[in-house]
Structures are given as structure tokens and as C-alpha cells.
Amino acid sequence: MKMIMDNALTLFDYIFYRAHSYFKGRGDNVSGASSSAILSLMQFLTILDVMTLVKIVHDYSFPSTKFAFLPLALLIGVINWYRYERNFEIEKLKSKWKDESPKRKERNGWAIVLYLLGSAMFPVLYGILRH
């Protein structure tokens, strides 16, 4: 279980690092907050995707209001703020991935973008097809 948590945290760290690099390169003053928001969105959408998959396999009543998900979204945001913005030094992550090859960096960047789009579209398509 510890190995799974370590791998998940490494993945979250990488996504935060890449988003931070992107926003910093575009001149964003609050690149840490923007990166944390993107990571929180990806994590929230992943949980929503899992809930949708479970609903497909075993029908259950899905929360009917968007406000039912607000506490979960806020909790994820607070956890990410605590981990990545409160007394966080991006240099730790830069040193970890500074030697990443440009080809791998490009491939991983596309994977992050495609995952974000796919995880957003899955519940939407399910809702459209279901109703």
C-alpha cells in the first residue's frame, strides 16, 4: 500500500511540476495556485470517473445536485494547497525532473492534457448517452 501511495504522490508531484513550469513560462504570478487548481481538478475528475464506472456496473442513485460534490472538491483543494503551496519549494521537484529528455517531456505533457480532457469527457458522455 505504501508503494501505491508513493507512486501516486510522485505522479501528483510531476503533474504539479509540469503545470507550474507551464504557467511560470507564460508569466503567471500565481503559478503555484494555478498548478494546484489544475491538479485538484484532475483528481476530482478521476474520482468522478470512478463513480461513473461504478454506476455503470452497479446502478445507484448519483447525487442530483452539483453542490453535493462541492465538499469533495474543496477537500481536494485544501489538501493540495497544504502539500504544494504552504511552505513549498519548487526546486525540489525541478531537481528531480531536470534531466528529463525533451521527447519524454513532450510525450508526458500530451499524456497529461489528454488525460484531463478524457477524464472530463467521460462523465459528460455517460450523462448524454444515459438521458
C-alpha positions as CSV (number, residue, x, y, z in Angstrom):
1,M,0.0,0.0,0.0
2,K,2.9,2.3,0.8
3,M,4.3,1.8,-2.7
4,I,1.0,2.7,-4.3
5,M,0.8,5.9,-2.2
6,D,4.4,6.8,-3.1
7,N,3.7,6.3,-6.8
8,A,0.5,8.4,-6.6
9,L,2.3,11.2,-4.8
10,T,5.1,11.1,-7.4
11,L,2.5,11.3,-10.2
12,F,0.8,14.3,-8.5
13,D,4.2,15.9,-7.9
14,Y,5.0,15.5,-11.6
15,I,1.7,16.9,-12.8
16,F,2.1,19.9,-10.4
17,Y,5.7,20.4,-11.6
18,R,4.7,20.4,-15.3
19,A,1.7,22.7,-14.7
20,H,3.9,25.0,-12.6
21,S,6.5,25.1,-15.4
22,Y,3.8,25.8,-18.0
23,F,2.2,28.7,-16.0
24,K,5.5,30.1,-14.9
25,G,6.7,30.2,-18.6
26,R,3.5,32.1,-19.5
27,G,4.3,34.8,-16.9
28,D,1.7,33.8,-14.4
29,N,2.3,35.4,-11.0
30,V,0.4,32.7,-9.1
31,S,1.6,29.7,-11.0
32,G,1.6,27.7,-7.8
33,A,-2.1,28.3,-7.2
34,S,-2.9,27.7,-10.9
35,S,-1.0,24.4,-10.8
36,S,-2.7,23.3,-7.6
37,A,-6.1,24.1,-9.2
38,I,-5.3,22.0,-12.3
39,L,-4.1,19.1,-10.1
40,S,-7.2,19.3,-7.9
41,L,-9.4,19.3,-11.0
42,M,-7.7,16.2,-12.4
43,Q,-8.0,14.4,-9.0
44,F,-11.7,15.4,-8.7
45,L,-12.5,14.3,-12.2
46,T,-10.7,11.0,-11.6
47,I,-12.9,10.4,-8.6
48,L,-16.0,11.3,-10.6
49,D,-14.9,8.9,-13.4
50,V,-14.6,6.1,-10.9
51,M,-18.0,6.9,-9.5
52,T,-19.4,6.8,-13.1
53,L,-17.8,3.5,-13.8
54,V,-19.3,2.0,-10.6
55,K,-22.7,3.4,-11.6
56,I,-22.4,1.6,-15.0
57,V,-21.6,-1.7,-13.3
58,H,-23.9,-1.3,-10.3
59,D,-26.7,1.2,-10.6
60,Y,-27.0,3.5,-7.6
61,S,-28.5,7.0,-7.1
62,F,-26.0,9.6,-8.2
63,P,-26.2,12.9,-6.3
64,S,-28.6,15.0,-8.2
65,T,-27.2,18.4,-7.4
66,K,-23.8,19.8,-8.3
67,F,-23.5,21.2,-4.8
68,A,-23.3,17.6,-3.4
69,F,-19.7,17.5,-4.9
70,L,-18.6,20.8,-3.5
71,P,-17.3,19.5,-0.2
72,L,-15.2,16.8,-2.0
73,A,-13.8,19.4,-4.4
74,L,-13.0,21.8,-1.5
75,L,-11.3,19.0,0.4
76,I,-9.1,18.1,-2.5
77,G,-8.2,21.7,-3.0
78,V,-7.3,22.2,0.7
79,I,-5.1,19.0,0.7
80,N,-3.3,20.2,-2.5
81,W,-2.9,23.7,-1.1
82,Y,-1.4,22.2,2.1
83,R,1.0,20.0,0.2
84,Y,2.1,22.3,-2.7
85,E,1.6,25.9,-1.7
86,R,2.2,26.1,2.0
87,N,6.0,26.4,2.5
88,F,6.7,24.5,-0.7
89,E,9.9,24.8,-2.7
90,I,9.6,24.0,-6.4
91,E,13.3,23.5,-6.5
92,K,12.8,20.0,-5.0
93,L,10.7,19.0,-8.0
94,K,12.9,20.8,-10.5
95,S,16.0,18.8,-9.3
96,K,14.0,15.6,-9.6
97,W,13.0,16.1,-13.3
98,K,15.6,18.5,-14.6
99,D,17.3,15.8,-16.7
100,E,14.1,14.7,-18.5
101,S,14.6,14.3,-22.2
102,P,12.7,16.7,-24.4
103,K,11.0,13.8,-26.2
104,R,9.8,12.3,-23.0
105,K,8.8,15.7,-21.7
106,E,6.6,16.3,-24.7
107,R,5.1,12.8,-24.6
108,N,4.3,13.2,-20.9
109,G,2.8,16.7,-21.5
110,W,0.5,15.4,-24.1
111,A,-0.5,12.5,-21.8
112,I,-1.4,15.0,-19.1
113,V,-3.5,17.1,-21.4
114,L,-5.3,14.1,-23.0
115,Y,-6.0,12.6,-19.6
116,L,-7.5,15.9,-18.4
117,L,-9.7,16.1,-21.5
118,G,-10.7,12.4,-21.4
119,S,-11.5,12.4,-17.7
120,A,-13.7,15.5,-18.2
121,M,-15.5,14.0,-21.2
122,F,-16.2,10.5,-19.7
123,P,-19.0,11.6,-17.2
124,V,-20.4,14.0,-19.8
125,L,-20.7,11.4,-22.5
126,Y,-22.2,9.0,-19.9
127,G,-24.8,11.6,-19.0
128,I,-25.6,12.3,-22.6
129,L,-26.0,8.7,-23.6
130,R,-27.9,7.8,-20.4
131,H,-30.5,10.5,-20.9
